Amino acid sequence: MVESIAKSIISATEPDWSREKLSKWWEPSRQLLKSIRNYQKWQQQGGIGGYILCRWNVIQHRFWSVVTATDIPLNCQIQGGLLLTHPNGVVIHPSASIGPNCLILQQVTIVADVKIGGHVDIGAGAKIIRSVTIGDHALIGANAVVICDVPPGATAVGIPAKIIEKKPRKSDK
């Protein structure tokens, strides 16, 4: 019965900006992303107004970084639709790139030159500690230590992370 419910498909190419939209003021992870997005927008805009608004967003970013206990720099390369449900302890290097509609849980570390595709879910405590590429729709398990590339649609778990095969469901046979 549960299998008959249609699962909504999340795009790996088109950002779903509604995932980052504020529904109330006290949503620290979304406020943090908003300050990063606004800083990048005004930095690109330039001029005296852009300079002043950049400085305002730097202050907001610092506040929300302390509240969420994250280290996500203002010049990071994050595409739209990122979900940080529990942003505590998330560390992202500025040269890492994250695709659209990704999910990152708490205590995740992403080092330099990592390329994460679209709609990648990264479990709590996962560490991506080498410059690797993670394909679209991939899953990284909780506490996994990723040191090799993860192909699109694959699931990586363990220390060091290994790609696991999907077991066919009874309905697939």
C-alpha positions, 0 to 999 in steps of 0.5 A: 500500500505504501509503495502505491503512493507516488513519490515526488521527484526532486530535480538535480538540475533546477533549484527549488527555491521554496526549500529555502523560503522563510515561513517565520523569522526564527529559522536560523538555517534559512536565515543563514542561507538568506544572508549568504544569498543576499551578500552574493547578490549585492557583491555582484551588484556593486556600487555604494549601495551594494557595498553598504548592503554587503556589510549589513549581510556580513553582520547578519551572516556572522550572527546566524553563523554563531546561532547555528554553529556553522562554518559556511563562508560567504563566498561559497558555491551553493546552488539553490534549494539547499536544506540544512535541517539541523545546521549545527557543526556544518563546515563547508570549504569555500572552494567546494561546490554544492548542486541544487536541492541538496540536503545536509544534516548536522556535523557534516564536513566538506573539504576543498575542491569537492563537487557535489551534484544535484539532489544529494542527501548527506547524512549526519556526521558524514565527512567528505575529506578528499577532493571527490565528485559525488553524482546526482541523486547520491546518498551519503550515509550517516558518519560515512567518511568519503574518500573516493568518487560516488557515482550518480544514484549510488549510496555510500556508507561506512568508514571509509565509505563504500558503495553499496548495491541496492537490493531488489524489492519483492515488487521488482522481481 
